[in-house]
Amino acid sequence: MPRFVGFLIGLLAPFMLLAEATMPAECDVAELTFTMIPKKNIDEQLQEYVPLIALISDTLGVPVEVVRASSYESVIDSIVSGGVDVAVMGPAAYMIARGRNAGIEPFASLAVDGGHFTPEGSFYNSILIVGSDSTVSEPEDLKGARIALGDPSSTSGAVVPKALFPEVVGVPFDRFFGALVYAGGHDKAMNALIDRQVDAAFVSSARADEYLKRGMIGTDSFRVLWRSPPLHYDPFVFRSDLCHSVRQQVLDLLTTPSPRLRDFLESQHASGITRVQHEDYQALERLM
């Protein structure tokens, strides 16, 4: 299992391990562990989650250890192995993890505010963007171009473009573009485009809207050349053998409106948290 640098919220208490083959209905836990895919600067991302982590800790009466993930793959490994109890994953990362451990369960997802690139609700898109001053006007014009992608396990930053974009240009993905640059995240991919290190980038429409809201770009900074079908937003998932009573408490907490939950939602530019299940992400199986 990869090494992570973790930090604790609260004090650690004795931890009881339950070794039943099936998920126990009731249990005592002395702490929970939580992690998330690094969609942007991970320290900024962790800071945004502080209100939610504190709410979970206070409500359940246990400390929550937040695991600082270094990559999408590290989050996949940690949830598959049971090294963390709860994770926020991209849809494709979740499907990869589910393929390795069928007991992993998605249970909730953000409903995001509408933006310039993304409609309001629980869905977003993979988009192919170029700078507003680019001479490129059609996807076909990017043949031989240098393209930025996100993480190899990113749904909108790699998996979906590789599966669907060849249908647009009629050429296999790796043969159409001149160079593929894995930037390591959506923000880094957009930065590479802004800095003219690449000719175009595949990113999440939601991340592009986040950059716009933060004043990093303007509405006229990028042009969208291609947009994927709607993708269900990132799921919160449970490890396979986390007991039912803890699952229910966390699920109720995330889907019941409260002032403290609203503080977290505001940091995510989200209107709420909706319940999800595996079937919401099964459409990705064909692409993967």
C-alpha positions as CSV (number, residue, x, y, z in Angstrom):
1,M,0.0,0.0,0.0
2,P,1.4,3.5,-0.8
3,R,2.6,5.7,2.0
4,F,0.5,8.6,2.9
5,V,1.1,11.6,5.1
6,G,-1.9,11.9,7.4
7,F,-3.1,14.3,10.0
8,L,-5.5,13.7,12.9
9,I,-8.5,15.8,13.9
10,G,-9.1,15.1,17.6
11,L,-7.6,12.5,19.8
12,L,-7.2,8.8,18.9
13,A,-9.1,6.3,21.0
14,P,-8.9,2.5,21.2
15,F,-9.9,0.9,17.9
16,M,-11.9,-2.3,17.7
17,L,-11.3,-4.5,14.6
18,L,-14.3,-6.6,13.5
19,A,-13.1,-9.6,11.5
20,E,-16.5,-11.0,10.3
21,A,-16.6,-12.2,6.7
22,T,-19.7,-10.2,6.1
23,M,-20.4,-6.5,6.9
24,P,-21.5,-6.3,10.6
25,A,-24.7,-4.5,11.3
26,E,-23.4,-2.8,14.5
27,C,-19.9,-1.9,15.6
28,D,-17.8,0.3,17.8
29,V,-15.3,2.5,15.9
30,A,-12.7,4.7,17.7
31,E,-11.8,6.7,14.5
32,L,-12.6,7.0,10.9
33,T,-10.2,7.5,8.0
34,F,-11.1,9.7,5.0
35,T,-9.3,10.6,1.8
36,M,-10.1,12.1,-1.6
37,I,-8.6,12.2,-5.1
38,P,-6.3,15.2,-5.7
39,K,-8.3,17.2,-8.2
40,K,-6.3,20.4,-7.6
41,N,-3.7,21.5,-5.0
42,I,-4.3,18.9,-2.4
43,D,-3.6,21.2,0.6
44,E,-6.3,23.7,-0.6
45,Q,-8.6,20.7,-1.2
46,L,-8.1,19.4,2.3
47,Q,-8.7,22.8,3.8
48,E,-12.1,23.0,2.0
49,Y,-13.1,19.7,3.6
50,V,-12.3,20.8,7.2
51,P,-16.0,21.8,7.9
52,L,-17.2,18.4,6.7
53,I,-14.6,16.4,8.6
54,A,-15.3,18.3,11.8
55,L,-19.0,17.7,11.4
56,I,-18.5,14.0,10.9
57,S,-16.2,13.8,13.9
58,D,-18.5,15.8,16.2
59,T,-21.6,13.9,15.2
60,L,-20.1,10.4,15.4
61,G,-18.1,11.3,18.5
62,V,-14.8,9.9,17.0
63,P,-11.7,11.5,15.5
64,V,-11.4,11.5,11.7
65,E,-8.0,10.9,10.2
66,V,-7.6,12.6,6.8
67,V,-5.2,10.8,4.5
68,R,-3.3,13.1,2.2
69,A,-3.4,11.3,-1.2
70,S,-0.7,11.8,-3.8
71,S,-2.6,10.5,-6.8
72,Y,-5.8,8.9,-8.0
73,E,-4.1,5.5,-7.9
74,S,-3.2,6.0,-4.2
75,V,-6.9,6.6,-3.4
76,I,-7.9,3.5,-5.4
77,D,-5.3,1.4,-3.5
78,S,-6.4,2.7,-0.1
79,I,-10.1,2.1,-0.5
80,V,-9.6,-1.4,-2.2
81,S,-7.3,-2.5,0.6
82,G,-9.5,-1.1,3.4
83,G,-6.8,1.4,4.4
84,V,-9.5,4.1,4.6
85,D,-13.1,4.0,5.5
86,V,-14.5,6.8,3.3
87,A,-13.2,8.3,0.1
88,V,-14.3,10.8,-2.5
89,M,-13.4,9.4,-6.0
90,G,-13.8,10.2,-9.6
91,P,-16.3,8.0,-11.4
92,A,-13.7,6.1,-13.3
93,A,-11.5,5.8,-10.3
94,Y,-14.5,4.3,-8.4
95,M,-15.1,1.8,-11.2
96,I,-11.5,0.7,-11.2
97,A,-11.7,0.2,-7.4
98,R,-15.0,-1.6,-7.7
99,G,-13.5,-4.0,-10.2
100,R,-10.8,-4.9,-7.6
101,N,-13.2,-5.1,-4.6
102,A,-16.9,-5.5,-5.4
103,G,-17.9,-4.6,-1.8
104,I,-17.0,-0.9,-2.2
105,E,-20.2,1.1,-2.2
106,P,-20.9,4.6,-3.6
107,F,-23.5,6.5,-1.5
108,A,-23.5,10.2,-2.1
109,S,-22.5,12.9,-4.6
110,L,-22.5,16.6,-4.8
111,A,-25.1,18.6,-6.8
112,V,-23.1,21.5,-8.1
113,D,-24.2,25.0,-8.9
114,G,-24.6,25.8,-12.6
115,G,-21.7,27.6,-14.3
116,H,-20.3,28.9,-17.6
117,F,-19.1,25.4,-18.5
118,T,-21.4,23.1,-16.5
119,P,-25.2,22.9,-16.0
120,E,-26.6,22.9,-12.5
121,G,-27.1,19.5,-10.9
122,S,-25.3,16.2,-10.4
123,F,-23.7,15.9,-13.8
124,Y,-20.7,17.5,-15.5
125,N,-18.8,16.9,-18.8
126,S,-15.3,16.2,-20.1
127,I,-14.5,19.2,-22.3
128,L,-11.7,19.8,-24.8
129,I,-10.5,23.4,-24.5
130,V,-8.2,25.7,-26.4
131,G,-7.1,29.3,-25.7
132,S,-9.5,31.9,-27.0
133,D,-6.7,33.2,-29.3
134,S,-6.0,29.8,-30.8
135,T,-6.3,29.5,-34.5
136,V,-7.9,26.0,-34.0
137,S,-11.6,26.0,-34.8
138,E,-12.5,22.3,-35.1
139,P,-11.3,19.2,-33.2
140,E,-9.8,17.9,-36.5
141,D,-7.5,20.9,-36.5
142,L,-5.6,19.5,-33.5
143,K,-4.0,16.6,-35.4
144,G,-0.4,16.4,-34.3
145,A,-1.0,18.8,-31.5
146,R,0.4,18.7,-27.9
147,I,-2.4,17.9,-25.5
148,A,-2.7,18.1,-21.7
149,L,-4.6,15.3,-19.8
150,G,-5.2,15.0,-16.1
151,D,-4.4,11.9,-14.1
152,P,-4.5,8.6,-16.1
153,S,-7.4,7.4,-13.9
154,S,-9.3,10.7,-14.2
155,T,-12.8,10.3,-15.8
156,S,-13.0,13.6,-17.6
157,G,-9.3,14.2,-17.9
158,A,-8.3,10.9,-19.5
159,V,-10.7,7.9,-19.5
160,V,-13.7,9.4,-21.3
161,P,-11.7,11.4,-23.9
162,K,-9.6,8.4,-24.8
163,A,-12.8,6.3,-25.3
164,L,-15.0,8.8,-27.1
165,F,-12.9,11.4,-28.8
166,P,-11.6,9.0,-31.5
167,E,-15.2,8.7,-32.7
168,V,-15.1,12.4,-33.5
169,V,-11.9,12.4,-35.5
170,G,-11.9,8.8,-36.8
171,V,-8.3,8.1,-35.6
172,P,-7.1,6.3,-32.5
173,F,-6.4,8.7,-29.6
174,D,-2.6,8.1,-29.4
175,R,-2.1,8.3,-33.1
176,F,-4.1,11.5,-33.6
177,F,-2.2,13.8,-31.2
178,G,1.5,14.6,-31.5
179,A,2.1,14.4,-27.7
180,L,0.1,13.6,-24.6
181,V,1.1,15.3,-21.4
182,Y,-0.3,13.9,-18.1
183,A,-0.3,17.1,-16.0
184,G,-1.5,15.3,-12.9
185,G,-4.8,17.2,-12.4
186,H,-7.3,19.4,-14.1
187,D,-5.9,22.6,-12.6
188,K,-2.4,21.7,-13.8
189,A,-3.7,20.9,-17.3
190,M,-5.4,24.3,-17.5
191,N,-2.3,26.0,-16.2
192,A,-0.3,24.3,-19.0
193,L,-2.7,25.6,-21.5
194,I,-2.6,29.1,-20.1
195,D,1.2,29.0,-20.1
196,R,1.1,27.8,-23.7
197,Q,3.0,24.6,-22.9
198,V,0.2,22.7,-24.7
199,D,-2.1,23.4,-27.6
200,A,-5.3,22.1,-25.9
201,A,-6.5,20.3,-22.8
202,F,-9.1,17.7,-21.7
203,V,-10.5,18.8,-18.3
204,S,-13.6,18.6,-16.2
205,S,-16.2,21.3,-17.0
206,A,-16.8,21.6,-13.2
207,R,-13.1,22.3,-12.6
208,A,-13.1,24.9,-15.4
209,D,-16.0,26.6,-13.6
210,E,-14.1,26.5,-10.4
211,Y,-11.2,28.3,-12.0
212,L,-13.6,30.9,-13.3
213,K,-15.2,31.4,-9.9
214,R,-11.7,31.8,-8.4
215,G,-10.8,34.5,-10.9
216,M,-8.1,32.4,-12.5
217,I,-9.7,32.7,-15.9
218,G,-12.4,34.8,-17.6
219,T,-15.4,33.6,-19.5
220,D,-13.5,34.3,-22.7
221,S,-10.2,32.6,-21.8
222,F,-11.1,29.2,-23.3
223,R,-13.1,27.9,-26.2
224,V,-14.8,24.5,-26.0
225,L,-14.2,22.4,-29.1
226,W,-15.8,19.1,-27.8
227,R,-18.0,18.1,-24.9
228,S,-18.7,14.6,-23.7
229,P,-22.2,13.3,-22.7
230,P,-23.2,14.1,-19.1
231,L,-21.2,12.3,-16.4
232,H,-22.5,11.7,-12.9
233,Y,-20.5,13.7,-10.4
234,D,-17.8,12.3,-8.1
235,P,-19.1,9.7,-5.6
236,F,-18.4,9.4,-1.9
237,V,-17.7,5.7,-1.3
238,F,-17.5,3.3,1.7
239,R,-14.9,0.6,2.1
240,S,-16.3,-2.9,1.6
241,D,-16.5,-4.0,5.3
242,L,-17.5,-0.9,7.1
243,C,-20.4,-1.7,9.3
244,H,-23.9,-0.7,8.5
245,S,-24.5,1.5,11.5
246,V,-21.6,3.8,10.7
247,R,-22.6,3.9,7.0
248,Q,-26.1,5.0,7.9
249,Q,-24.8,7.7,10.3
250,V,-22.5,9.2,7.7
251,L,-25.1,8.9,4.9
252,D,-27.8,10.7,7.1
253,L,-25.3,13.4,8.0
254,L,-24.3,14.1,4.4
255,T,-27.9,14.2,3.1
256,T,-29.6,16.1,5.9
257,P,-29.4,19.9,5.5
258,S,-27.7,21.7,8.4
259,P,-25.8,25.0,8.8
260,R,-22.5,23.3,9.2
261,L,-23.0,21.1,6.1
262,R,-23.9,24.3,4.2
263,D,-20.4,25.7,5.1
264,F,-18.9,22.8,3.3
265,L,-21.2,23.0,0.3
266,E,-20.4,26.7,-0.2
267,S,-16.7,25.8,-0.4
268,Q,-17.6,23.4,-3.2
269,H,-20.1,25.7,-5.0
270,A,-22.7,23.0,-4.4
271,S,-26.4,23.2,-3.7
272,G,-26.6,19.9,-1.9
273,I,-25.6,16.2,-1.7
274,T,-27.7,13.6,-3.4
275,R,-27.8,9.8,-2.8
276,V,-26.2,7.6,-5.5
277,Q,-25.7,3.9,-6.1
278,H,-23.5,1.7,-8.3
279,E,-26.0,1.8,-11.2
280,D,-25.4,5.6,-11.5
281,Y,-21.9,4.9,-12.7
282,Q,-22.4,1.6,-14.7
283,A,-22.4,3.5,-18.0
284,L,-18.7,3.9,-17.7
285,E,-18.1,0.1,-17.9
286,R,-18.5,0.2,-21.7
287,L,-15.9,2.9,-22.0
288,M,-13.4,1.3,-19.7
